[in-house]
């Protein structure tokens, strides 16, 4: 679905994306995980034609992003990181605008599609309220609805749940799963470990403009060890990794301090690969 | 292609029209205060006993006010909202990632600014009628008025795409629009200025607009170079606005 080869982007002297290679398959939810400043949003902005690459090649559904940009715009839906709703318009008017921008000219078909989208994102009752009055979760749902309106093949979600409370975040995950079950290929960027772990079939870990690992969450965790023992030493918190709980238990038995035994997560993978936390 | 272009222009215009309908009365009240004050203060208060070219000062002033007001309205109703859309609300990205062309977007905004400029001009014409000043609206009057709105709406898009803060936007008005408001033949003729200043003012976009509207409103001949200067400004601003939109995608 997406093939990226040696993608590079600079802002002046600063290298934001340093020669990344990536392939995203049809029908998967693919996560780009990394801290703020890793280059995730810059990568997505290049893929969604909001920014120009310095070098490298990107193909979406076989189309080149520079030569076939107009075709690609018809194939992709984008939910940017910023809340970019037109707040002077109602929810419905935002959807009408989006429909018009994507040349859904037939009025009856447009209305039907808008009503379908409103139902899908559960905003039918609030469709005629000004979008400035929506809660954060509602705004995000409307933005997803706008991105889906023209039936794209591929959806880009840039930090889709940032700023949302945990309950709303889980509802957003359900929506993303629903879209994927309906056949949508999704690329989402996130710095929330749990989000990448819960949603994504495969995850690319990104740091300082580079992809440092790509695999399923499970296999990434197995690379460092499935079980983690956390305990305090004089230098601070220490993590030791083991393949199973029996090994972890045997290690804990020999410790003098209190310890916590837990499942490994993607943050552990990130720390082991980069030496820093995702939220540093 | 052409039908998609026209459809896209109308889509951009449609969005602004939907918003405009919601704030129509607020727009009428807030945007018309300045021209009313100018007309009553200068036209009636100060100019009651002043005569220009054998006619009342009010008759001289009104076409200048129409030029000035349509400039301000066409510019301000596009520049600030588009600047905010680009920098703060990020709603410009909705258009950038959709399959509409930069030219369609710019022209849609130009039409939005023009319609608002024309509506405000109608109100000044009605006020003029109430005050006993009868303007001739045939001939070149409407085309020049539309062209004036086009020029400053296109300039508004350029300003919105280049100025990087809201504070600097008001500085732009102060340094560019306000001097033109007073010096470009709106309140008085520039005849008494030294030649070099007169020549410099004559090629600013508002001067040919004031002169042409005044001539057309009084059934006098419109010099050919007035609309030509305005058309050149429009083409320059429009082309540059399209270029800026293209560059925005390449950041």
Interface residues (C-beta under 8 A of the other chain):
Chain A: X48 X49 X50 X51 X52 X70 X73 X74 X76 X78 X80 X82 X83 X84 X85 X86 X87 X88 X89 X93 X97 X98 X100 X101 X102 X103 X105 X146
Chain B: X4 X7 X8 X11 X14 X15 X18 X19 X22 X89 X90 X91 X93 X94 X95 X96 X97 X98 X99 X100 X249 X250 X251
